[in-house]
């Protein structure tokens, strides 16, 4: 069932179901919410990302330019691929995914960290960060 939800969510964002496991091969630990968020970032669809991120970021839409303006200005062509570097799952419901997104026209990646937790029976994104300085994102690992 999880695979079907992930495939449907990715297809909705314009990514083929064959790319389930958006930034790498599909893994048992993949979380549909995070995979959908990765697909939005990969497609430079930051507006979709704001709705995927959910209620723990109430200012995300209002401060869209503050969150995503730098990405739109620095990488106007978006990204051509991403790779999952770390996937951490901790009991009972904590998840982190660290990825490298490779901007079109650039050889060096941008690091992205997505953190989620199950809260009241729903998986929710509770934090995210991105930086072209990889150690800036590594410092955010929990």
Phi and psi in degrees as a GROMACS rama.xvg file:
@    title "Ramachandran Plot"
@    xaxis  label "Phi"
@    yaxis  label "Psi"
@TYPE xy
-57.7145  -40.3348  UNK-2
-65.5441  -37.9765  UNK-3
-65.3579  -44.1718  UNK-4
-62.1833  -44.5653  UNK-5
-61.4388  -45.5668  UNK-6
-62.1949  -42.2764  UNK-7
-65.7974  -41.8259  UNK-8
-64.362  -41.9554  UNK-9
-68.1018  -37.9106  UNK-10
-64.45  -37.6928  UNK-11
-60.8339  -34.5719  UNK-12
-85.5603  4.24304  UNK-13
89.548  12.9457  UNK-14
-107.475  135.555  UNK-15
-68.438  147.202  UNK-16
-58.4405  -21.8493  UNK-17
-65.4938  -15.4103  UNK-18
-98.0275  20.0388  UNK-19
-54.411  142.284  UNK-20
77.1056  56.3082  UNK-21
-43.0303  -44.5015  UNK-22
-110.507  34.4078  UNK-23
159.216  -177.17  UNK-24
-65.7111  150.979  UNK-25
-61.5681  135.697  UNK-26
-124.771  156.313  UNK-27
-60.0683  -31.0341  UNK-28
-84.3517  1.70074  UNK-29
-61.3626  141.853  UNK-30
-116.27  124.962  UNK-31
-52.8629  -43.9517  UNK-32
-57.6527  -46.64  UNK-33
-69.6312  -38.109  UNK-34
-64.7563  -38.4214  UNK-35
-67.2719  -40.2004  UNK-36
-64.432  -41.1864  UNK-37
-61.3693  -42.7339  UNK-38
-63.0134  -39.9591  UNK-39
-62.9608  -44.4447  UNK-40
-64.2651  -44.3436  UNK-41
-58.3915  -37.4101  UNK-42
-86.2433  6.4707  UNK-43
53.67  35.0587  UNK-44
-99.4659  72.6628  UNK-45
-68.6607  -28.0997  UNK-46
-63.5488  -42.6965  UNK-47
-65.1794  -39.4855  UNK-48
-57.5615  -39.43  UNK-49
-61.423  -36.6506  UNK-50
-77.2674  -32.0312  UNK-51
-67.5406  -39.0505  UNK-52
-58.5639  -38.2428  UNK-53
88.2835  -163.903  UNK-54
-71.0321  -12.8121  UNK-55
-79.8672  -0.354792  UNK-56
-127.739  68.5232  UNK-57
-64.3837  -21.9229  UNK-58
-96.3829  4.54153  UNK-59
-61.9488  -44.9063  UNK-60
-70.4402  -43.4038  UNK-61
-64.5006  -36.4512  UNK-62
-107.65  34.4687  UNK-63
-50.8033  -47.2655  UNK-64
-63.5179  -34.3352  UNK-65
-68.1461  -37.5137  UNK-66
-79.2454  -44.8304  UNK-67
-117.453  -8.61334  UNK-68
-55.4749  -44.76  UNK-69
-60.068  -36.2954  UNK-70
-68.0492  -43.8068  UNK-71
-63.955  -36.8072  UNK-72
-75.5308  -41.6783  UNK-73
-78.9079  -37.6069  UNK-74
-125.404  68.0148  UNK-75
-63.1788  -22.2051  UNK-76
-92.8242  1.29709  UNK-77
76.1487  -150.612  UNK-78
-124.188  148.289  UNK-79
-104.552  -14.3276  UNK-80
-166.598  166.315  UNK-81
-147.174  158.172  UNK-82
-136.105  131.955  UNK-83
-79.8217  125.702  UNK-84
-98.5991  -37.3263  UNK-85
-144.021  136.234  UNK-86
-132.679  112.337  UNK-87
-118.359  130.18  UNK-88
-125.077  128.177  UNK-89
-128.489  138.575  UNK-90
-72.4956  140.771  UNK-91
-91.5013  -18.7846  UNK-92
-158.487  32.8742  UNK-93
-105.806  135.561  UNK-94
-139.866  138.916  UNK-95
-132.92  138.088  UNK-96
-129.056  127.763  UNK-97
-113.297  125.176  UNK-98
-128.85  157.222  UNK-99
-107.343  125.89  UNK-100
-106.369  128.107  UNK-101
-101.06  109.413  UNK-102
-66.23  144.339  UNK-103
-60.9686  128.496  UNK-104
88.4376  1.9566  UNK-105
-126.192  145.769  UNK-106
-91.1609  -26.7791  UNK-107
-94.441  141.907  UNK-108
-86.2063  165.388  UNK-109
-105.031  132.738  UNK-110
-88.1978  140.158  UNK-111
-131.989  132.857  UNK-112
-119.523  125.505  UNK-113
-116.705  131.41  UNK-114
-124.235  132.769  UNK-115
-136.035  158.868  UNK-116
-148.966  150.192  UNK-117
-82.9586  120.177  UNK-118
-125.599  121.478  UNK-119
51.2052  49.3161  UNK-120
68.195  15.863  UNK-121
-131.514  130.429  UNK-122
-74.2391  126.362  UNK-123
-130.841  143.279  UNK-124
-75.6801  129.173  UNK-125
-112.978  -12.4549  UNK-126
-165.416  149.214  UNK-127
-150.967  153.769  UNK-128
-153.35  155.296  UNK-129
-144.274  152.537  UNK-130
-167.191  142.063  UNK-131
-77.6345  -17.6655  UNK-132
-87.9398  101.556  UNK-133
-58.085  -38.2738  UNK-134
-65.4634  -24.2163  UNK-135
-61.8744  -35.2191  UNK-136
-83.8581  -36.6783  UNK-137
-59.6228  -32.6516  UNK-138
-64.5326  -19.7769  UNK-139
-86.9889  -9.52199  UNK-140
-59.7645  139.726  UNK-141
